[in-house]
């Protein structure tokens, strides 16, 4: 059967106008997205290649830095370069007054500038703008608080002192006073930098493209010894040095009989307290100062009076690094008072940093007990005598420092009747006295009895002292005499409107002044006008005003007096209740 042309056309398959329009729409949406993806992918690939290239350059810079002199790699912000700030040239390492190298022959030109310029040329050829090298000084940590196997910590410089906050021997020093820290000096064939002389620096290298950081390499260590083939994370750790003679320790002498007795034979109640606290070391004509410690194995520990001075003496460590030795030159050079010396380890051309022992006290004079009250063997006619003595720690040569008294070994006792005197009072003038711990007034004793007082003390240098004295309260029978008051002040016109009120009270009878009975009034004998008494203004105020050694009462006015005349009224009794009333007048300005 033959179909017509119309029939054949109705059976054909083609694209309608709608189909074409849909296709065009889909292409219009997908092509831009594909273009964006391809652009991002290409940009990302370029960025990745840049970062890989920058990382390789950063590693190259680190390697090139190792080719520079260790002493020309400075702790300096190298961002201030000609490539960041056009007003600054020469990597921030040039300028008027800037010198480099040995202070005996300084150079005004940075010695390794060619290295930096060559690196910068490669940076620009690679399509980047500039680089920086930041330097962090490192030091060996001596606290054992760092990660095992890694003993380096950052040097943290205090801007005010230019010293490391943890080790004042790590610091900036301007040897030639030229205002910069780029120089060094040669001492004992060793270069010593004006910068913190730890011999270890940690590098951080950054590559920039404009303001953007493209790569960074950090943690690389640069050491002064790497050029000598020395292996180790820290040059300090190669030559550690610890002295058992600590900064807080003391040195004393024992060759004189008084010194030997004070240290070896004097026994005091609280001697065991010396088991803790600062140690003490002997140094005298019979025994040289013994120094012990730890350093590198089979190394020499040298001693100096001054940093950079001549070696006084050296001690060699054993195969374990331990050393023990007597130093006669150090001993004979010690002076009474403060002494400072230095130590450092030297081995195979390497030198440790100086270890300083600063202001260590050399104490050669034991403490003493003097000025006892009541006098030894005396008979006193008072129920409340001043009981005490002066405990002092003084130098042989006036003006020299001493170790100072150690109050945790202080002990006082009345051996016949009372036993240990708890909490003896220490007066500002050094007297150790037996007072009532509440009122600070002398305690009342019984008459017709013998008393035996023992006072013990010691100083930080482990010298000890023990002193004993006796007195007797005389038998008191009749006492009909009143206390007397003299030496009153102020009189006439006072020097200020808040004067010191003072007078002396004594008793010629047998019973003595009763300190707690003293009362002082201003203008009128009235409780409202009471200036001083057993309960005014505090329970111990009378005790602080009264000195039992001579009967002086002295205290300061705490509020200003009105201008014009004023009268002080005093009441006092003795132990037999004989009473004295006394008054005097003065003018307040």
FENWORA-V78814 format. One record per residue. RES is the residue in one letter. PSI is psi as a letter, one per 30 degrees, with the letter a starting at -180 (999 if undefined). Layout:
res: [RES | RES]
psi: [PSI | PSI]
This chain:
res: [X | X | X | X | X | X | X | X | X | X | X | X | X | X | X | X | X | X | X | X | X | X | X | X | X | X | X | X | X | X | X | X | X | X | X | X | X | X | X | X | X | X | X | X | X | X | X | X | X | X | X | X | X | X | X | X | X | X | X | X | X | X | X | X | X | X | X | X | X | X | X | X | X | X | X | X | X | X | X | X | X | X | X | X | X | X | X | X | X | X | X | X | X | X | X | X | X | X | X | X | X | X | X | X | X | X | X | X | X | X | X | X | X | X | X | X | X | X | X | X | X | X | X | X | X | X | X | X | X | X | X | X | X | X | X | X | X | X | X | X | X | X | X | X | X | X | X | X | X | X | X | X | X | X | X | X | X | X | X | X | X | X | X | X | X | X | X | X | X | X | X | X | X | X | X | X | X | X | X | X | X | X | X | X | X | X | X | X | X | X | X | X | X | X | X | X | X | X | X | X | X | X | X | X | X | X | X | X | X | X | X | X | X | X | X | X | X | X | X | X | X | X | X | X | X | X | X | X | X | X | X | X | X | X | X | X | X | X | X | X | X | X | X | X | X | X | X | X | X | X | X | X | X | X | X | X | X | X | X | X | X | X | X | X | X | X | X | X | X | X | X | X | X | X | X | X | X | X | X | X | X | X | X | X | X | X | X | X | X | X | X | X | X | X | X | X | X | X | X | X | X | X | X | X | X | X | X | X | X | X | X | X | X | X | X | X | X | X | X | X | X | X | X | X | X | X | X | X | X | X | X | X | X | X | X | X | X | X | X | X | X | X | X | X | X | X | X | X | X | X | X | X | X | X | X | X | X | X | X | X | X | X | X | X | X | X | X | X | X | X | X | X | X | X | X | X | X | X | X | X | X | X | X | X | X | X | X | X | X | X | X | X | X | X | X | X | X | X | X | X | X | X | X | X | X | X | X | X | X | X | X | X | X | X | X | X | X | X | X | X | X | X | X | X | X | X | X | X | X | X | X | X | X | X | X | X | X | X | X | X | X | X | X | X | X | X | X | X | X | X | X | X | X | X | X | X | X | X | X | X | X | X | X | X | X | X | X | X | X | X | X | X | X | X | X | X | X | X | X | X | X | X | X | X | X | X | X | X | X | X | X | X | X | X | X | X | X | X | X | X | X | X | X | X | X | X | X | X | X | X | X | X | X | X | X | X | X | X | X | X | X | X | X | X | X | X | X | X | X | X | X | X | X | X | X | X | X | X | X | X | X | X | X | X | X | X | X | X | X | X | X | X | X | X | X | X | X | X | X | X | X | X | X | X | X | X | X | X | X | X | X | X | X | X | X | X | X | X | X | X | X | X | X | X | X | X | X | X | X]
psi: [k | k | l | l | e | e | e | e | e | f | f | l | k | a | k | l | e | e | e | e | e | e | e | e | e | e | e | f | e | e | e | e | e | e | e | e | e | e | e | e | e | e | e | e | e | e | e | e | e | e | e | e | e | e | e | e | e | e | e | e | e | e | e | e | e | f | f | l | k | e | f | g | j | l | j | k | j | g | f | i | l | f | f | e | j | f | f | k | l | h | g | g | g | l | l | k | f | k | l | l | a | k | f | f | i | l | k | f | k | k | e | g | e | e | e | e | e | e | e | e | e | e | e | e | e | f | g | l | e | l | l | l | j | k | k | j | k | l | l | k | k | g | f | g | g | l | k | k | f | j | g | k | l | k | k | j | k | j | f | e | f | h | l | k | f | f | j | f | f | j | l | k | k | i | e | g | h | g | g | l | h | f | l | l | l | k | k | h | g | k | k | j | l | f | l | j | i | f | g | k | k | k | k | j | k | k | k | k | j | b | f | k | k | f | l | k | k | l | f | k | k | k | l | f | f | f | f | g | g | k | k | k | f | k | f | e | f | e | i | l | k | k | k | f | j | l | f | g | l | l | k | l | l | g | f | k | e | e | e | e | e | f | e | e | f | k | k | l | e | h | e | f | f | f | f | l | a | k | l | k | k | k | j | a | f | f | j | l | k | k | k | l | a | k | a | l | k | h | l | k | j | k | k | k | e | k | k | f | a | k | k | e | l | l | k | k | l | a | f | f | f | k | k | k | l | k | j | e | e | e | e | f | f | k | l | k | b | k | k | k | l | l | k | l | k | k | k | h | f | l | k | l | l | k | k | k | j | k | h | k | k | j | k | g | j | l | l | l | k | l | h | k | k | l | k | k | g | l | k | k | i | k | f | i | l | j | j | l | l | k | j | l | j | l | l | e | k | k | f | l | k | l | e | l | k | j | f | f | g | k | k | k | k | j | f | e | e | f | a | k | j | k | i | k | k | j | l | f | g | f | k | j | l | j | l | k | f | e | f | g | l | k | l | k | l | k | l | h | l | k | k | j | k | k | k | k | a | l | l | f | g | g | k | l | k | k | k | k | l | l | l | k | j | l | k | k | c | k | j | g | k | l | l | k | k | a | h | l | k | l | l | b | k | l | f | l | g | i | l | k | k | l | l | k | k | l | k | f | a | f | f | l | k | j | e | f | f | k | k | k | l | j | e | k | j | k | e | f | g | j | e | k | a | f | g | k | f | l | f | g | e | e | e | f | f | k | j | f | e | g | g | k | k | k | l | k | k | f | k | k | k | l | k | a | k | l | k | k | k | k | k | k | l | a | f | g | g | k | k | k | k | k | l | l | l | l | k | k | 999]
